[in-house]
Amino acid sequence: MAEKRREREPRRERERDDDREELDERVVDIKRVAKVIKGGRRFAFRTVVIVGDNKGRVGIGIGKARGVPDSIRKGSERARRSMKKIAMSGTTIPHPVVAKFGGAKVLLRPASPGTGVIAGGSVRAVLEAAGIRDVLSKSQGSPNLLNVAMATFEALQQLRSPEEMAAMRGKPVEDLLPFWERAARRKQDNG
C-alpha cells in the first residue's frame, strides 16, 4: 500500500506543475509593510499577484510574509483560488463598464480589432492575463496599484455577454454587438 502512495504523489505534483505552466502569473506590486510591536517594528512584504489563463479567466491574490518569495507564493495561490470567468466578445469586452474600488476608479471600453491594450500598470496586467487583446481604459482617482487592480477586476466581473444583455433588454442580439462585429455580420449576410 505504501508503494501505491509513492506512485500517486509524483503524478499529482506533475498535474499541478502542468496547471501552473499554462497560467499567466504577474507580480504587480511589492510593498514593505510594518507591524508595530512592543520592541519596535516588524517588517513584512505585501505582494499583489495576478493570475490568468489568457482565455477569459483571471484572479487577483494578495500575499503577506516576512520574505518576498513566500509572499509571492501565497499571493499566487490566493489568485488561483479567486479566479473568475469573464464575458468577452472576440478579443475585446462586450460593452463599456466603470468600476470603483477604494479611491480608484477604472473605465473600460471595447475597441476594434488591432487596437491593442491601451492601458497602463496594473490595469494592463489584469486585462492581458484575462486574455483581452483590444480595449481602451482610463484609470482615475487613486494611483494605488492594489486598488486599481481590484477596480479592474470588479469591472470585468460586471461584464455581461451580448446574449445576456439582449435577453435582459428584450432586444435582438445583433443590436448589442460592437459596430465592427455588426458590419462583419452584414457583410457575410449580403455576400
Backbone torsions as a table, in degrees:
resi	resn	phi	psi	omega
1	MET	NA	-37.4	178.9
2	ALA	-63.9	-33.9	179.4
3	GLU	-65.5	-38.9	178.9
4	LYS	-63.9	-39.4	179.0
5	ARG	-62.8	-41.6	179.4
6	ARG	-62.2	-35.3	179.5
7	GLU	-70.2	-36.6	-175.6
8	ARG	-74.2	-37.1	-175.6
9	GLU	-58.5	-49.4	179.9
10	PRO	-60.6	-34.2	179.7
11	ARG	-62.6	-44.1	178.5
12	ARG	-62.1	-41.9	179.2
13	GLU	-62.6	-40.1	178.5
14	ARG	-63.1	-41.8	179.0
15	GLU	-61.8	-42.2	178.4
16	ARG	-62.9	-42.7	179.0
17	ASP	-61.9	-39.1	178.6
18	ASP	-63.1	-41.4	177.9
19	ASP	-61.2	-43.7	-176.8
20	ARG	-67.1	-34.1	-177.5
21	GLU	-67.3	-37.3	-175.3
22	GLU	-82.6	-10.5	179.7
23	LEU	-92.1	142.7	178.1
24	ASP	-90.9	116.0	-176.2
25	GLU	-114.3	127.3	-178.6
26	ARG	-132.1	130.3	174.9
27	VAL	-92.3	115.8	-174.9
28	VAL	-90.5	-38.9	-171.2
29	ASP	-147.1	136.7	171.8
30	ILE	-128.2	119.7	-179.0
31	LYS	-125.0	145.4	173.9
32	ARG	-92.0	126.3	180.0
33	VAL	-118.2	154.1	-177.2
34	ALA	-124.0	141.4	174.0
35	LYS	-115.4	124.7	-178.5
36	VAL	-84.6	122.6	178.8
37	ILE	-123.3	-180.0	-175.0
38	LYS	-55.1	-42.6	-176.4
39	GLY	-87.7	1.9	-178.9
40	GLY	138.4	-135.5	-179.3
41	ARG	-113.0	144.3	173.8
42	ARG	-114.1	119.6	-175.8
43	PHE	-92.9	144.9	176.1
44	ALA	-143.8	175.8	179.4
45	PHE	-120.9	137.6	176.3
46	ARG	-114.2	124.2	178.9
47	THR	-118.5	146.0	175.6
48	VAL	-110.5	119.8	-176.5
49	VAL	-119.0	134.8	178.0
50	ILE	-114.0	129.5	-179.3
51	VAL	-124.7	132.2	177.8
52	GLY	-147.3	161.7	179.9
53	ASP	-103.9	5.3	-178.7
54	ASN	61.5	18.4	179.9
55	LYS	-132.2	20.4	177.0
56	GLY	107.6	7.8	175.3
57	ARG	-121.3	135.5	-178.7
58	VAL	-149.5	151.9	178.1
59	GLY	-148.8	153.3	179.0
60	ILE	-121.8	135.5	178.8
61	GLY	-133.1	146.2	178.4
62	ILE	-117.2	128.3	178.8
63	GLY	-122.5	137.9	176.5
64	LYS	-126.1	132.9	177.4
65	ALA	-161.4	169.1	179.8
66	ARG	-71.2	-26.5	179.5
67	GLY	-116.6	150.1	-177.9
68	VAL	-63.5	-46.2	-178.9
69	PRO	-60.2	-39.2	179.0
70	ASP	-65.4	-40.1	-179.0
71	SER	-68.7	-35.0	177.2
72	ILE	-66.4	-43.5	178.7
73	ARG	-60.8	-45.8	179.2
74	LYS	-62.8	-43.4	179.7
75	GLY	-62.0	-41.9	-179.1
76	SER	-69.3	-36.2	176.7
77	GLU	-63.5	-43.5	178.9
78	ARG	-66.3	-37.2	178.7
79	ALA	-64.4	-40.8	178.3
80	ARG	-62.0	-40.1	179.9
81	ARG	-70.3	-29.2	-175.9
82	SER	-94.2	11.1	-177.4
83	MET	-63.4	134.8	180.0
84	LYS	-126.7	149.9	176.5
85	LYS	-83.0	136.7	178.6
86	ILE	-119.8	152.6	179.8
87	ALA	-79.9	131.7	177.6
88	MET	-128.9	156.0	176.0
89	SER	-124.2	90.8	-174.4
90	GLY	71.6	-120.8	179.6
91	THR	-101.4	6.7	-177.9
92	THR	-127.0	-170.0	178.0
93	ILE	-98.0	155.1	-174.1
94	PRO	-72.8	-28.3	-177.1
95	HIS	-158.0	162.8	178.2
96	PRO	-66.6	149.4	-179.1
97	VAL	-151.5	145.6	177.3
98	VAL	-125.6	137.1	178.2
99	ALA	-141.2	149.3	177.3
100	LYS	-120.4	146.4	172.1
101	PHE	-148.4	117.3	-175.3
102	GLY	61.7	-127.5	179.4
103	GLY	-94.0	0.7	-176.7
104	ALA	-96.4	142.0	177.6
105	LYS	-131.6	130.4	-177.3
106	VAL	-126.1	132.3	175.6
107	LEU	-110.8	129.1	176.1
108	LEU	-121.1	135.2	178.3
109	ARG	-131.2	142.9	177.9
110	PRO	-66.4	152.5	179.0
111	ALA	-134.6	151.2	-178.6
112	SER	-69.0	156.6	-178.4
113	PRO	-56.5	137.8	-179.5
114	GLY	97.3	-9.2	-178.5
115	THR	-70.3	-41.9	-176.9
116	GLY	92.1	-178.2	179.3
117	VAL	-93.0	105.9	178.3
118	ILE	-94.8	87.6	-176.9
119	ALA	-160.9	163.0	180.0
120	GLY	-127.7	159.6	171.6
121	GLY	56.6	-128.7	-173.6
122	SER	-73.9	-23.8	176.4
123	VAL	-63.7	-46.3	179.3
124	ARG	-60.7	-44.3	-178.5
125	ALA	-60.9	-44.6	-179.3
126	VAL	-65.6	-45.9	-177.1
127	LEU	-65.6	-42.8	-179.5
128	GLU	-68.9	-37.4	178.3
129	ALA	-65.8	-30.8	179.0
130	ALA	-75.7	-20.1	179.4
131	GLY	100.2	11.7	178.1
132	ILE	-82.3	125.7	-175.1
133	ARG	-105.7	-23.1	-177.4
134	ASP	-132.7	112.6	-179.4
135	VAL	-163.3	150.2	174.0
136	LEU	-110.0	141.6	-179.0
137	SER	-144.0	158.6	174.1
138	LYS	-143.7	127.1	177.9
139	SER	-104.7	125.4	-179.0
140	GLN	-122.8	160.5	177.4
141	GLY	83.6	-138.6	-174.3
142	SER	-62.8	135.4	175.6
143	PRO	-88.0	6.1	-179.8
144	ASN	-56.7	120.2	-173.6
145	LEU	-60.4	-37.9	179.3
146	LEU	-65.6	-47.8	-179.1
147	ASN	-65.5	-37.6	178.6
148	VAL	-66.1	-42.6	178.4
149	ALA	-63.7	-42.5	-179.7
150	MET	-67.2	-37.8	177.6
151	ALA	-64.6	-39.3	177.5
152	THR	-64.5	-42.2	178.3
153	PHE	-62.0	-42.6	176.9
154	GLU	-59.5	-45.9	-178.5
155	ALA	-60.2	-43.2	-179.6
156	LEU	-65.2	-33.3	178.5
157	GLN	-72.0	-24.2	179.1
158	GLN	-76.1	-16.7	-175.9
159	LEU	-65.4	141.5	175.8
160	ARG	-124.8	145.3	-180.0
161	SER	-69.6	157.7	178.6
162	PRO	-57.0	-34.3	179.3
163	GLU	-65.0	-44.0	178.6
164	GLU	-63.4	-44.2	-179.0
165	MET	-63.6	-41.4	179.7
166	ALA	-62.8	-41.8	179.0
167	ALA	-64.7	-39.9	-179.9
168	MET	-67.6	-39.2	-175.7
169	ARG	-90.7	-13.4	-178.3
170	GLY	73.4	35.3	-179.7
171	LYS	-118.5	162.3	173.9
172	PRO	-69.8	150.5	-177.3
173	VAL	-60.5	-36.2	-177.3
174	GLU	-58.9	-32.9	-179.4
175	ASP	-68.0	-22.4	-175.4
176	LEU	-103.1	1.1	176.9
177	LEU	-77.1	152.7	174.3
178	PRO	-60.5	152.0	-171.7
179	PHE	-58.1	-35.1	-179.3
180	TRP	-70.4	-29.8	176.2
181	GLU	-75.2	-36.8	176.2
182	ARG	-62.0	-44.0	-179.7
183	ALA	-63.2	-41.0	179.7
184	ALA	-65.1	-40.1	179.0
185	ARG	-66.7	-39.8	178.7
186	ARG	-63.6	-40.5	179.7
187	LYS	-62.7	-40.4	178.4
188	GLN	-66.0	-42.6	-179.1
189	ASP	-65.4	-41.1	-178.5
190	ASN	-78.1	-35.0	-173.3
191	GLY	-94.3	NA	NA
